[in-house]
Amino acid sequence: GVICIGGGIWHILTKPFAWARRAFVWSGEAYLSYSLAALSLMGFIASQYAWYNNTAYPSEFYGPTGPEASQAQAFTFLVRDQRLGANVASAQGPTGLGKYLMRSPSGEVIFGGETMRFWDMRAPWLEPLRGPNGLDLNKIKNDIQPWQERRAAEYMTHAPLGSLNSVGGVATEINSVNYVSPRSWLTTSHFFLAFFLFIGHLWHAGRARAAAAGFEKGINRENEPVLSMRPLD
């Protein structure tokens, strides 16, 4: 806050540098376009923050992130198949990679399958099962708690994917409408508002530059057909 106040005082007492005066257009419409661009940038950043960040936007309130739902599904199936007798440490999938567990590019033990792309996901329900080298095999085999199973099952079935199918391997209803979480609404609303703010920036920036260059043109009213029509009364 102090830095912002100091910056405000600075800009009140000084004028832009010569290179800035030459580079920018200085008019009301130009200021509007700059403001729209700033709002657009903040909207795009906020949308990504809301989509991926489960610390500032806890999954308990907003629903799981996409990567979290994907990891939750891999965990849920691992728990199920391990109870059915599968050796989750050595089982291989159809590609020869680990079906349940594998190693990340940096050597950590991670969930296998399509969710491998989200191997660096962090979530409170999964962290107790990690060790110094990723997922701890001993904990996976002996220390999975019921609350972790319930949380993973809930997040697996509440992926913020709308009607998109199989993003990150998450099983979704075919030809149907799936769960849309508050995280989905928050992300998409910020993204679309940011997009249209950016379009507004382009529009007003173009008009501002045209006006500054002296070739701004409005709609030509000289030959409008209505001018040659008889009055209604």
ABEGO torsion letter per residue (X at the ends): XAAAAAAAAAAAABBBBAAAAAABBBBAAAAAAAAAAAAAAAAAAAAAAAAABAAABBAAAAEBBAAAAAAAAAAAAAAAAAAAGBBAAABBBAAGBBAABBBBAAGBBBBBEAAAAAAABBBAAAAAABBAAEBBAAAAAAABBAAAAAAAAAAAAABBAEABBGBGGBBBBBGBBBBBBAAAAAAAAAAAAAAAAAAAAAAAAAAAAAAAAGABBBBBAAABAAAABBBAX
